């Protein structure tokens, strides 16, 4: 957590307020004058700190983590009028790239695309995709700020992933487009005037960036030094040497060719806690304040439990007490590195609220999350499976031709000697390899059925195709080579199935293409939603269909769905 002290505003100076806080930047502590109270934080920035200093010292490390595949969250908290919206840069006039008063959001947008474009320029195979969403929680109702409507948006959960159903996701391709989204959302956000702030935020706002990075090409390439599943504790680290530079920490070597990486950035501007007596709120403003304080109270209860090692894991965590804590569930106690920027006023007139904010942020500092790098290594696993299948194919081919298991001439040049060697080799295979081959057969069977379905539609002879299909399903169980009955084993039998299914697929594919050509039909629309796998053509030079197996299918690029974590 970081403590940010705002200077006295004109209203407080006019009232003759005096400062009660002292910021000790070197000791990273805040002291309260005329008391013995001291509060320690990871960063302490005084009233003279610039927007650039706040961003480079606190937020840049989180952006670097996001570029490496870790989820990150920046949370601004404090009483109304303490400078949260100004610090985050979510006000319309503050959403200006390069302006000295620009806050966290426009500065982050600029550095994000600078880093991504730099990596894309140095590696043509590197690709990325950025999507943005912007919502507000106004009186416990979720509103879409990028695509406003009267529709009621609801929170859903799917396999542990919490998200807002129907929330608009805006593709972002440049800094300008991202800043435009910020300005559009700021115009739609609920604001109002109180005695403490002429333009007070009346809702909690959450701006989310979903980032996907991948490297195109075969995963057999040598690009990158990928590590697939890496965990670390959410302990803030000092980064005094960054000077606002992002992406200089070796993150370009994380991905290998054919791999992808997804991360999320949550930037939260909370509505300020307030007291009706000081704000002078009444009517609709009073009801807004009640809902704001209720959400912040629920957030405080969650933080108290998560920050207490004795209670965490033993006590129910009330995430569902408010929509705010529900959406921030993973940011607070899940897979996310979270930074709380506590904005306080040093004025003696705000002393009680300031002490509450300091205690709030101090408890949040005790929370430690375990982070998981969101790298998809499916492509690497598929490549490994392909290499293993190819190795098995060569071994069986060599054994059947009597050359031994590794291409060397065996002592017996007869085919029976080769079969015995193959049987011995197969008998030593582990169950994992057998399971992988079974999965290949399943995928090939699905592909065969799909092409058969297209053939039936094209010819209109579904009944005839159905009868033929029954016969074809039995082919994998027939003995294709009489001499091969000697007992090559389970894997050899599966290899025969793969070869047979592969040939059937090829025939059906040609049949469909021919029918389409003759009939002038367009089957591309029919193929939408159908997964096609790329298979190698069976080797006709082999003496037996069981001597070759199909290579593993190329898995489609995996996309990690966006989630609030």
C-alpha positions as CSV (number, residue, x, y, z in Angstrom):
1,X,0.0,0.0,0.0
2,X,1.0,3.6,-0.6
3,X,0.1,6.7,1.5
4,X,-0.4,9.8,-0.5
5,X,-0.9,13.1,1.3
6,X,-2.8,15.8,-0.5
7,X,-2.2,19.5,0.2
8,X,-4.7,21.7,1.8
9,X,-7.4,22.8,-0.6
10,X,-8.8,26.3,-0.9
11,X,-11.8,25.6,1.3
12,X,-9.6,24.2,4.1
13,X,-7.2,27.1,3.9
14,X,-10.2,29.5,4.1
15,X,-11.4,27.8,7.2
16,X,-7.9,28.2,8.8
17,X,-7.2,24.5,9.0
18,X,-3.8,23.3,10.2
19,X,-1.8,20.2,9.1
20,X,-1.7,17.3,11.5
21,X,0.4,14.8,9.5
22,X,4.1,14.5,8.8
23,X,5.3,12.3,5.9
24,X,8.6,10.5,6.5
25,X,9.6,9.4,3.0
26,X,12.9,7.7,4.0
27,X,11.4,5.8,6.9
28,X,8.2,5.1,4.9
29,X,6.1,6.2,7.8
30,X,3.3,8.7,8.6
31,X,3.3,10.4,12.0
32,X,0.3,12.2,13.6
33,X,1.3,15.4,15.3
34,X,0.6,15.7,19.1
35,X,0.1,11.9,19.3
36,X,2.3,8.8,19.3
37,X,0.5,7.3,16.3
38,X,2.8,6.0,13.5
39,X,1.7,4.1,10.4
40,X,4.2,2.3,8.1
41,X,3.6,1.7,4.4
42,X,5.4,0.4,1.4
43,X,5.6,3.9,-0.1
44,X,5.0,7.3,1.5
45,X,4.5,10.4,-0.7
46,X,4.1,13.8,0.8
47,X,2.0,16.8,-0.3
48,X,4.7,18.0,-2.7
49,X,4.9,14.8,-4.7
50,X,4.2,15.0,-8.4
51,X,1.9,12.8,-10.5
52,X,5.0,11.5,-12.3
53,X,6.6,10.4,-9.0
54,X,3.4,8.6,-7.9
55,X,3.2,6.7,-11.1
56,X,6.9,5.8,-11.6
57,X,7.5,4.7,-8.0
58,X,4.3,2.7,-7.3
59,X,2.4,1.8,-10.5
60,X,5.2,1.0,-13.0
61,X,6.2,-2.3,-11.2
62,X,2.6,-3.5,-11.5
63,X,2.5,-2.7,-15.2
64,X,5.7,-4.7,-15.6
65,X,4.1,-7.6,-13.8
66,X,1.1,-7.4,-16.1
67,X,3.3,-7.5,-19.2
68,X,4.8,-10.7,-17.7
69,X,1.4,-12.4,-17.4
70,X,0.4,-11.5,-13.8
71,X,-2.9,-9.9,-12.9
72,X,-2.5,-6.5,-11.3
73,X,-4.8,-4.1,-9.5
74,X,-4.5,-0.4,-8.5
75,X,-7.1,0.7,-5.9
76,X,-7.5,4.4,-4.8
77,X,-9.2,4.9,-1.4
78,X,-9.8,7.9,0.8
79,X,-12.4,10.4,2.1
80,X,-14.3,12.5,-0.4
81,X,-12.3,15.4,-1.7
82,X,-8.9,13.9,-0.9
83,X,-7.7,13.6,-4.5
84,X,-8.5,10.0,-5.5
85,X,-9.9,10.8,-8.9
86,X,-7.2,13.3,-9.7
87,X,-4.5,10.7,-8.8
88,X,-6.1,8.0,-10.9
89,X,-6.6,10.4,-13.8
90,X,-10.2,9.3,-14.4
91,X,-11.5,12.9,-14.7
92,X,-12.2,14.1,-18.2
93,X,-9.7,17.0,-18.0
94,X,-7.0,14.7,-16.5
95,X,-7.3,12.1,-19.3
96,X,-4.7,13.8,-21.4
97,X,-1.6,11.9,-22.5
98,X,1.7,13.7,-21.7
99,X,0.1,16.5,-19.5
100,X,2.0,17.2,-16.3
101,X,-1.1,16.7,-14.2
102,X,-2.1,13.4,-16.0
103,X,-2.9,10.7,-13.6
104,X,-2.2,7.0,-13.4
105,X,-4.5,5.9,-16.2
106,X,-3.2,8.0,-19.2
107,X,0.4,7.4,-18.1
108,X,-0.2,3.7,-17.9
109,X,-1.9,3.7,-21.3
110,X,1.1,5.4,-22.9
111,X,3.7,3.0,-21.4
112,X,1.6,-0.1,-22.1
113,X,1.6,0.5,-25.9
114,X,5.1,1.7,-26.0
115,X,6.2,-1.6,-24.5
116,X,4.0,-3.7,-26.7
117,X,4.9,-1.9,-29.9
118,X,8.6,-2.2,-29.0
119,X,8.3,-6.0,-28.6
120,X,6.3,-6.3,-31.8
121,X,9.0,-4.3,-33.7
122,X,11.9,-6.4,-32.4
123,X,10.0,-9.7,-33.1
124,X,7.7,-9.9,-36.1
125,X,6.1,-13.1,-34.7
126,X,5.0,-11.3,-31.5
127,X,1.3,-10.3,-31.5
128,X,-0.9,-8.8,-28.9
129,X,-4.5,-7.8,-28.2
130,X,-5.9,-5.3,-25.8
131,X,-9.5,-4.9,-24.7
132,X,-11.0,-2.4,-22.3
133,X,-14.2,-2.3,-20.2
134,X,-15.4,0.5,-17.9
135,X,-18.2,0.2,-15.3
136,X,-19.5,2.0,-12.3
137,X,-21.4,0.8,-9.2
138,X,-24.0,3.4,-8.5
139,X,-26.3,2.7,-5.6
140,X,-25.5,-1.0,-5.9
141,X,-26.4,-1.0,-9.6
142,X,-23.8,-1.8,-12.3
143,X,-23.8,0.6,-15.2
144,X,-21.7,0.2,-18.4
145,X,-19.8,3.5,-18.9
146,X,-18.6,2.6,-22.5
147,X,-22.0,1.6,-23.8
148,X,-24.7,3.1,-21.5
149,X,-28.1,1.5,-21.5
150,X,-31.0,0.8,-19.2
151,X,-30.2,-2.9,-19.2
152,X,-29.6,-4.4,-15.8
153,X,-26.2,-6.0,-15.7
154,X,-25.7,-8.9,-13.3
155,X,-22.6,-10.5,-11.8
156,X,-22.0,-14.1,-12.8
157,X,-19.5,-16.8,-11.8
158,X,-18.3,-19.6,-14.0
159,X,-15.6,-22.1,-12.9
160,X,-14.4,-19.7,-10.2
161,X,-14.3,-16.7,-12.7
162,X,-16.4,-13.7,-11.6
163,X,-17.5,-11.4,-14.4
164,X,-20.3,-9.0,-15.4
165,X,-22.6,-10.6,-18.0
166,X,-23.3,-8.3,-21.0
167,X,-20.5,-5.8,-20.2
168,X,-19.1,-4.2,-23.4
169,X,-15.5,-5.1,-24.3
170,X,-13.9,-2.4,-26.4
171,X,-10.9,-3.5,-28.6
172,X,-8.0,-1.0,-28.2
173,X,-5.2,-0.6,-30.8
174,X,-3.5,2.6,-29.7
175,X,-3.0,5.0,-26.8
176,X,-5.5,7.5,-28.4
177,X,-8.2,4.9,-28.4
178,X,-7.6,4.0,-24.8
179,X,-7.6,7.6,-23.7
180,X,-10.9,8.1,-25.7
181,X,-12.4,5.3,-23.7
182,X,-11.4,6.9,-20.4
183,X,-12.9,10.2,-21.5
184,X,-16.1,8.6,-22.7
185,X,-16.5,6.7,-19.4
186,X,-15.7,9.8,-17.3
187,X,-18.5,11.7,-19.1
188,X,-21.0,8.9,-18.3
189,X,-20.0,8.5,-14.6
190,X,-22.3,9.7,-11.9
191,X,-21.1,12.9,-10.1
192,X,-22.6,15.5,-7.9
193,X,-21.8,18.6,-5.7
194,X,-21.4,18.5,-1.9
195,X,-20.0,20.9,0.6
196,X,-16.7,19.1,0.6
197,X,-16.3,18.7,-3.2
198,X,-18.0,20.5,-6.1
199,X,-17.6,17.5,-8.4
200,X,-17.8,14.5,-6.1
201,X,-17.8,11.0,-7.5
202,X,-21.1,9.3,-6.5
203,X,-20.1,5.8,-7.7
204,X,-17.3,3.3,-7.6
205,X,-15.6,3.0,-11.0
206,X,-13.6,0.0,-12.3
207,X,-11.6,0.3,-15.5
208,X,-10.3,-3.1,-16.7
209,X,-7.7,-3.8,-19.4
210,X,-7.4,-7.4,-20.7
211,X,-4.1,-8.1,-22.4
212,X,-3.2,-11.1,-24.5
213,X,0.3,-11.7,-25.9
214,X,1.5,-14.5,-28.1
215,X,4.3,-15.5,-30.4
216,X,3.2,-17.0,-33.7
217,X,4.9,-20.0,-35.3
218,X,5.8,-23.6,-34.4
219,X,6.5,-24.2,-30.7
220,X,9.6,-26.1,-31.8
221,X,11.3,-22.7,-32.3
222,X,14.0,-21.4,-30.1
223,X,12.6,-18.0,-29.3
224,X,12.3,-17.1,-25.7
225,X,13.1,-18.9,-22.5
226,X,9.6,-19.7,-21.4
227,X,8.7,-20.8,-17.9
228,X,5.2,-22.2,-17.9
229,X,3.8,-21.9,-14.3
230,X,5.6,-19.6,-12.0
231,X,4.3,-18.5,-8.6
232,X,5.4,-15.7,-6.3
233,X,4.1,-13.9,-3.2
234,X,2.5,-10.5,-3.6
235,X,5.2,-8.6,-1.7
236,X,5.7,-5.1,-3.0
237,X,9.2,-4.4,-4.2
238,X,11.0,-1.1,-4.4
239,X,11.7,0.1,-8.0
240,X,13.5,3.4,-7.6
241,X,15.5,2.9,-10.8
242,X,12.7,2.5,-13.3
243,X,12.2,6.2,-14.2
244,X,9.0,5.2,-15.8
245,X,10.5,2.7,-18.1
246,X,8.5,-0.5,-18.7
247,X,9.3,-3.8,-20.3
248,X,13.1,-3.7,-19.6
249,X,13.2,-6.6,-17.2
250,X,13.5,-9.5,-19.6
251,X,9.8,-10.0,-20.1
252,X,10.3,-10.4,-23.9
253,X,11.9,-13.8,-23.2
254,X,9.0,-15.3,-21.3
255,X,7.1,-16.6,-24.4
256,X,8.2,-19.4,-26.7
257,X,6.9,-19.6,-30.2
258,X,3.4,-21.0,-30.3
259,X,2.6,-20.0,-26.7
260,X,0.3,-17.3,-25.4
261,X,0.0,-15.2,-22.2
262,X,-3.0,-13.4,-20.7
263,X,-3.2,-10.8,-17.9
264,X,-5.6,-8.3,-16.5
265,X,-5.2,-4.8,-15.1
266,X,-7.9,-3.5,-12.8
267,X,-7.8,0.3,-12.0
268,X,-10.3,1.2,-9.4
269,X,-11.4,4.7,-8.4
270,X,-13.6,4.3,-5.2
271,X,-16.1,6.9,-4.2
272,X,-15.0,8.8,-1.1
273,X,-16.2,7.9,2.4
274,X,-18.2,10.8,3.8
275,X,-20.3,11.9,6.7
276,X,-23.6,13.5,6.0
277,X,-23.0,16.2,8.6
278,X,-19.9,17.4,6.8
279,X,-21.1,17.0,3.3
280,X,-24.5,18.5,3.9
281,X,-26.1,15.8,1.8
282,X,-29.8,15.4,1.7
283,X,-32.4,13.6,-0.4
284,X,-30.8,11.8,-3.4
285,X,-27.3,12.8,-2.3
286,X,-27.9,11.3,1.2
287,X,-29.1,8.0,-0.3
288,X,-26.0,8.0,-2.6
289,X,-23.8,8.5,0.5
290,X,-25.4,5.7,2.4
291,X,-24.8,3.2,-0.5
292,X,-21.2,4.4,-0.9
293,X,-20.5,3.9,2.8
294,X,-22.2,0.5,2.8
295,X,-19.9,-0.7,0.0
296,X,-16.8,0.7,1.7
297,X,-17.8,-1.0,4.9
298,X,-18.2,-4.3,3.2
299,X,-14.7,-3.7,1.6
300,X,-13.3,-2.9,5.0
301,X,-14.7,-6.1,6.5
302,X,-13.1,-8.2,3.8
303,X,-9.8,-6.5,4.2
304,X,-9.8,-7.0,7.9
305,X,-10.3,-10.8,7.6
306,X,-7.8,-11.2,4.7
307,X,-5.2,-9.1,6.6
308,X,-5.5,-11.2,9.8
309,X,-3.5,-14.4,9.5
310,X,-5.4,-16.0,12.4
311,X,-8.8,-15.4,10.9
312,X,-8.0,-15.9,7.2
313,X,-8.9,-19.5,6.2
314,X,-10.9,-20.0,9.4
315,X,-13.6,-17.4,9.0
316,X,-16.1,-16.9,6.2
317,X,-15.0,-14.0,3.9
318,X,-18.1,-11.9,3.1
319,X,-17.4,-11.1,-0.6
320,X,-21.1,-11.3,-1.4
321,X,-22.1,-8.5,1.0
322,X,-21.7,-5.9,-1.8
323,X,-21.2,-5.8,-5.6
324,X,-17.9,-4.0,-5.0
325,X,-16.3,-6.7,-3.0
326,X,-17.8,-9.4,-5.3
327,X,-16.1,-7.8,-8.3
328,X,-12.8,-7.3,-6.4
329,X,-12.8,-10.8,-5.0
330,X,-9.8,-12.0,-6.9
331,X,-8.0,-8.6,-6.6
332,X,-8.2,-8.7,-2.8
333,X,-7.7,-12.3,-2.0
334,X,-6.9,-14.2,-5.2
335,X,-4.6,-14.2,-8.2
336,X,-3.6,-10.6,-8.3
337,X,-0.9,-8.2,-7.2
338,X,-2.8,-5.3,-5.6
339,X,-1.7,-1.7,-4.8
340,X,-3.9,0.5,-2.5
341,X,-3.3,4.2,-2.9
342,X,-4.6,5.7,0.3
343,X,-5.3,9.4,-0.2
344,X,-5.6,11.5,3.0
345,X,-6.0,15.1,3.9
346,X,-3.5,16.5,6.5
347,X,-6.1,19.1,7.7
348,X,-7.1,18.9,11.3
349,X,-10.8,19.3,10.3
350,X,-10.6,15.9,8.6
351,X,-8.6,14.2,11.4
352,X,-11.1,11.4,12.2
353,X,-11.6,10.4,8.6
354,X,-7.8,10.5,8.0
355,X,-7.1,8.2,11.0
356,X,-9.8,5.8,9.6
357,X,-8.1,5.8,6.2
358,X,-4.7,5.2,7.7
359,X,-6.0,2.2,9.6
360,X,-7.8,0.9,6.6
361,X,-4.7,1.0,4.4
362,X,-2.5,-0.5,7.2
363,X,-4.7,-3.5,7.4
364,X,-4.7,-3.9,3.6
365,X,-0.9,-3.9,3.7
366,X,-1.0,-7.2,5.6
367,X,-2.7,-9.1,2.8
368,X,-0.5,-11.4,0.8
369,X,-1.7,-13.2,-2.3
370,X,-0.1,-16.0,-4.3
371,X,0.3,-15.1,-7.9
372,X,0.2,-17.4,-10.9
373,X,1.6,-16.5,-14.2
374,X,-1.1,-16.8,-16.8
375,X,0.9,-18.6,-19.5
376,X,-0.8,-21.1,-21.8
377,X,1.6,-24.0,-22.5
378,X,-0.9,-26.1,-24.5
379,X,1.1,-25.5,-27.7
380,X,4.2,-26.9,-26.0
381,X,2.4,-30.0,-24.8
382,X,1.0,-30.6,-28.3
383,X,4.4,-30.3,-29.8
384,X,5.8,-32.7,-27.3
385,X,3.0,-35.2,-28.1
386,X,3.8,-34.8,-31.8
387,X,7.4,-35.6,-31.3
388,X,6.6,-38.6,-29.2
389,X,4.1,-40.0,-31.8
390,X,6.7,-39.5,-34.6
391,X,9.3,-41.3,-32.5
392,X,6.9,-44.2,-32.0
393,X,6.1,-44.3,-35.7
394,X,9.7,-44.6,-36.7
395,X,10.4,-47.2,-34.0
396,X,7.5,-49.4,-35.2
397,X,8.4,-48.9,-38.8
398,X,12.0,-49.9,-38.2
399,X,11.0,-52.9,-36.1
400,X,8.6,-54.2,-38.7
401,X,11.2,-53.9,-41.4
402,X,13.6,-55.9,-39.3
403,X,16.1,-53.1,-38.8
404,X,15.8,-52.9,-35.0
405,X,14.3,-50.3,-32.8
406,X,16.6,-47.4,-33.7
407,X,17.3,-48.0,-37.4
408,X,20.1,-50.5,-36.9
409,X,20.1,-53.9,-38.5
410,X,18.9,-56.5,-36.0
411,X,20.4,-59.9,-35.7
412,X,17.4,-61.5,-37.4
413,X,16.5,-59.8,-40.7
414,X,13.2,-61.6,-41.0
415,X,10.0,-59.9,-40.5
416,X,9.1,-62.2,-37.6
417,X,12.2,-61.0,-35.8
418,X,11.1,-57.4,-36.3
419,X,7.6,-58.1,-35.1
420,X,9.1,-59.7,-31.9
421,X,11.2,-56.7,-31.4
422,X,8.2,-54.4,-31.9
423,X,6.2,-56.5,-29.4
424,X,9.0,-56.2,-26.9
425,X,9.2,-52.5,-27.3
426,X,5.4,-52.0,-27.1
427,X,5.2,-54.1,-24.0
428,X,7.5,-51.7,-22.2
429,X,5.5,-48.6,-23.1
430,X,3.9,-46.8,-20.1
431,X,0.2,-46.1,-19.7
432,X,0.6,-42.4,-20.3
433,X,1.7,-43.0,-23.9
434,X,-1.2,-45.4,-24.5
435,X,-3.6,-42.8,-23.2
436,X,-2.3,-40.1,-25.5
437,X,-2.7,-42.4,-28.5
438,X,-6.3,-43.1,-27.4
439,X,-6.9,-39.4,-27.3
440,X,-5.7,-39.1,-30.9
441,X,-8.0,-41.9,-32.0
442,X,-10.9,-40.0,-30.4
443,X,-10.1,-36.8,-32.2
444,X,-9.7,-38.6,-35.5
445,X,-13.0,-40.3,-35.0
446,X,-14.7,-37.0,-34.4
447,X,-13.1,-35.5,-37.6
448,X,-14.3,-38.5,-39.6
449,X,-17.8,-38.2,-38.4
450,X,-17.8,-34.5,-39.2
451,X,-16.7,-35.1,-42.8
452,X,-19.2,-38.0,-43.1
453,X,-21.9,-35.5,-42.0
454,X,-21.0,-33.1,-44.7
455,X,-21.0,-35.9,-47.3
456,X,-24.5,-36.9,-46.3
457,X,-25.8,-33.4,-46.6
458,X,-24.2,-32.9,-50.0
459,X,-25.5,-36.1,-51.5
460,X,-28.8,-36.3,-49.6
461,X,-28.2,-40.0,-49.1
462,X,-28.0,-40.0,-45.3
463,X,-29.4,-43.5,-44.9
464,X,-26.8,-45.0,-47.3
465,X,-24.0,-43.1,-45.6
466,X,-25.3,-44.3,-42.2
467,X,-25.0,-47.9,-43.3
468,X,-21.6,-47.3,-44.7
469,X,-20.6,-45.6,-41.4
470,X,-21.5,-48.6,-39.4
471,X,-19.1,-50.6,-41.5
472,X,-16.4,-48.0,-41.3
473,X,-16.6,-47.9,-37.5
474,X,-15.7,-51.5,-37.5
475,X,-12.6,-51.1,-39.6
476,X,-10.5,-50.1,-36.6
477,X,-11.3,-53.5,-35.0
478,X,-10.5,-55.6,-38.1
479,X,-7.2,-57.4,-38.6
480,X,-5.7,-55.4,-41.5
481,X,-2.5,-57.5,-41.7
482,X,-2.8,-61.2,-41.1
483,X,0.9,-61.5,-40.1
484,X,0.4,-58.6,-37.6
485,X,-1.7,-60.8,-35.3
486,X,1.5,-62.0,-33.5
487,X,0.9,-59.5,-30.7
488,X,2.4,-56.2,-31.4
489,X,0.2,-55.1,-28.5
490,X,-2.2,-52.3,-27.6
491,X,-0.3,-49.5,-29.2
492,X,0.2,-51.2,-32.5
493,X,-3.6,-51.9,-32.6
494,X,-4.2,-48.2,-31.9
495,X,-1.7,-47.2,-34.6
496,X,-3.7,-49.3,-37.1
497,X,-6.9,-47.5,-36.0
498,X,-5.2,-44.1,-36.5
499,X,-4.0,-45.0,-40.0
500,X,-7.4,-46.3,-41.0
501,X,-9.2,-43.3,-39.7
502,X,-6.7,-41.0,-41.3
503,X,-7.3,-42.6,-44.7
504,X,-11.1,-42.5,-44.2
505,X,-10.9,-38.8,-43.4
506,X,-8.9,-38.1,-46.5
507,X,-11.3,-40.0,-48.7
508,X,-14.3,-38.2,-47.1
509,X,-12.6,-34.8,-47.5
510,X,-12.0,-35.5,-51.2
511,X,-15.5,-36.8,-51.6
512,X,-17.0,-33.6,-50.1
513,X,-14.8,-31.4,-52.1
514,X,-15.8,-33.2,-55.3
515,X,-19.5,-33.0,-54.5
516,X,-19.3,-29.3,-53.6
517,X,-17.5,-28.6,-56.9
518,X,-20.1,-30.5,-58.9
519,X,-23.1,-29.1,-57.1
520,X,-21.7,-25.6,-56.8
521,X,-22.4,-25.6,-53.0
522,X,-20.5,-23.5,-50.4
523,X,-19.8,-25.5,-47.3
524,X,-17.8,-22.8,-45.6
525,X,-20.9,-21.7,-43.7
526,X,-21.6,-25.3,-42.7
527,X,-18.1,-25.6,-41.2
528,X,-18.5,-22.6,-38.8
529,X,-18.2,-23.8,-35.2
530,X,-16.6,-27.1,-36.4
531,X,-13.0,-27.7,-35.3
532,X,-10.8,-28.9,-38.1
533,X,-7.6,-30.7,-37.3
534,X,-4.7,-30.9,-39.8
535,X,-3.5,-34.4,-40.4
536,X,-0.5,-35.7,-42.4
537,X,-1.3,-38.0,-45.3
538,X,-0.8,-41.6,-44.6
539,X,2.4,-43.2,-46.0
540,X,1.4,-45.6,-48.7
541,X,5.0,-47.0,-48.9
542,X,4.7,-48.8,-45.6
543,X,4.0,-52.6,-45.9
544,X,1.3,-52.5,-43.2
545,X,-1.2,-49.9,-42.2
546,X,-0.2,-50.4,-38.6
547,X,3.4,-49.3,-39.3
548,X,2.5,-45.6,-39.2
549,X,0.5,-43.3,-37.0
550,X,-1.0,-39.9,-37.4
551,X,0.8,-36.9,-36.0
552,X,-1.0,-35.1,-33.2
553,X,-3.5,-32.4,-34.3
554,X,-2.5,-28.8,-34.2
555,X,-4.4,-27.3,-31.3
556,X,-6.1,-24.0,-32.0
557,X,-4.8,-20.9,-30.3
558,X,-6.1,-20.9,-26.8
559,X,-7.7,-17.7,-25.5
560,X,-8.0,-17.0,-21.9
561,X,-11.4,-15.5,-21.2
562,X,-11.4,-12.3,-19.3
563,X,-12.2,-12.4,-15.7
564,X,-12.3,-10.1,-12.7
565,X,-9.3,-11.5,-10.6
